[in-house]
Amino acid sequence: MQNTRPLTTINLQEANTRNDAAHHILAGFSSAMPALAEFWVYLEEALNDVPVLSAEIMRLHAEVQAERLYHANLVAAARATISAYQDGEPDPLWYLRDELAAYARVSQTLPTATGRQE
């Protein structure tokens, strides 16, 4: 059975929309009260963290989804191996070897956290 529970309850689109609105409000305050420029710069830098954090959440979500798929495929291969063994197939471990080889091929083409390929 597939896990349909969402990874997060955070609405990233809504958070980014509110962040954009906050940037506009801050720009208005900044031009109305230039004496507080240092304060406005600090708030602007804090608001600039939201898109970065949002992108990181999306990246981590995709990574978790890929690992969930790998786990599900590995469990399916393990079950197929057991069934093949029980059916007397000559090479029941083929299912596991095939899945592990497929994962090795895919993981070699995935970028690492530094952006370089492994």
C-alpha positions, -999 to 999 in steps of 0.1 A, spaced: 0 0 0 14 34 -10 19 60 18 -3 89 8 5 110 39 21 143 27 57 149 37 49 183 51 19 204 59 37 236 49 21 253 19 53 266 2 34 285 -24 15 304 2 46 311 22 64 324 -8 34 346 -17 34 361 18 71 366 16 67 386 -17 40 407 0 63 413 30 90 425 6 66 450 -10 55 463 25 92 465 36 100 485 4 72 510 13 84 514 49 120 517 37 112 546 14 89 563 40 114 560 68 150 560 54 164 568 88 159 532 97 178 519 67 200 495 88 168 480 103 152 476 69 183 459 55 183 434 84 146 426 77 153 423 39 180 398 46 157 378 68 130 377 42 156 366 16 160 334 36 125 322 28 130 313 -9 163 295 0 146 275 27 116 268 5 140 254 -22 158 233 3 124 218 15 115 209 -20 149 194 -27 147 173 5 112 163 -3 123 150 -37 152 131 -21 129 115 4 104 105 -24 133 89 -43 144 69 -13 109 58 -6 106 45 -42 140 27 -39 128 11 -6 95 0 -22 114 -15 -52 138 -33 -30 110 -48 -9 93 -59 -41 125 -75 -53 130 -93 -20 94 -106 -22 100 -117 -58 132 -134 -47 114 -154 -20 87 -164 -44 112 -174 -70 131 -195 -44 98 -212 -33 89 -218 -70 123 -235 -75 137 -210 -100 174 -216 -108 185 -181 -98 161 -166 -74 186 -139 -62 185 -124 -97 156 -101 -86 177 -86 -58 209 -83 -79 189 -66 -107 174 -41 -83 207 -33 -66 224 -29 -99 197 -6 -111 200 15 -80 238 16 -84 234 29 -120 210 56 -110 229 67 -79 260 73 -100 242 99 -121 226 118 -92 243 150 -81 256 152 -45 248 179 -20 278 198 -34 264 196 -69 290 172 -82 281 138 -96 292 108 -75 
